[in-house]
Amino acid sequence: MSKQAKKPKKELTIEQKINRRNFISFASFTVLAGGAYGGWRWLYKSPEEVAGGITGGTRKPLRKALNKTELFFRRVFSDNHLVKTYPKELAVKGARVNSDIGLEAKKKFDPATWKLQVVKKGGEVLQVSLQEIMALPKTEIVYDFKCVEGWDEIQHWAGVKFIDFIKHFKLDEYIKMEYLGMETPDKAYYVGLDMPSAIHPQTLLAYEMSGKPLQLQHGAPLRLIIPVKYGIKNLKRIGTITFSNTRPRDYWAEEGYDYYSGL
């Protein structure tokens, strides 16, 4: 017996094709949304970090993921990792002011009385004036300053490379340590940095912005500009610098943000 010929499949109408595609899309969205919601519920119910530590303010699984991401980026980080730079004419004329934490907004601050405090071994403190810093070779950078809030703008900064500062004041032995800490004179704002990022060739101790002396609202007389990090690490008005092999405290990491905050 001969096999019975198969009937040709009936061609779907355009409307049926659209309906089928919409059904598949909706079903896929429902499955993905359900998975995302389940993941969010799991994360929301997971244990929180213990308060009072170097990091805090978030759930333990998220912090664990952030720490693993940091390890990955630190393995591939090098001095050859340079941020893109731009011509001066592309820089904004007035850089955005985003925070005044640590700037003693309610008190008068006299830059003339300021000195940078570098804490050395045994508690010895090296005190450096702005004039001493400005006497070192000047470096300028025009780059895209990025904030964790989502905004960015091209800014023009000038100062001394941090690595040049280290070498001039014979602090080479200290950069063999893993971390660097900085805080404002009033100790209200503080950051912790991995040493490779701190001594990166684009990291500056900045005393000028847009070709003019740094203004108080931007961190005068001296602030950190570290292009390989988000803005939260670019500490305004540096008061004290410390070195350690353990993570220094960090203002925003204590509030749930990524400790590394690298780009």
Order of alpha helices (4+ residues) and beta strands (2+ residues): alpha-alpha-beta-beta-alpha-beta-beta-alpha-beta-beta-alpha-beta-beta-beta-beta
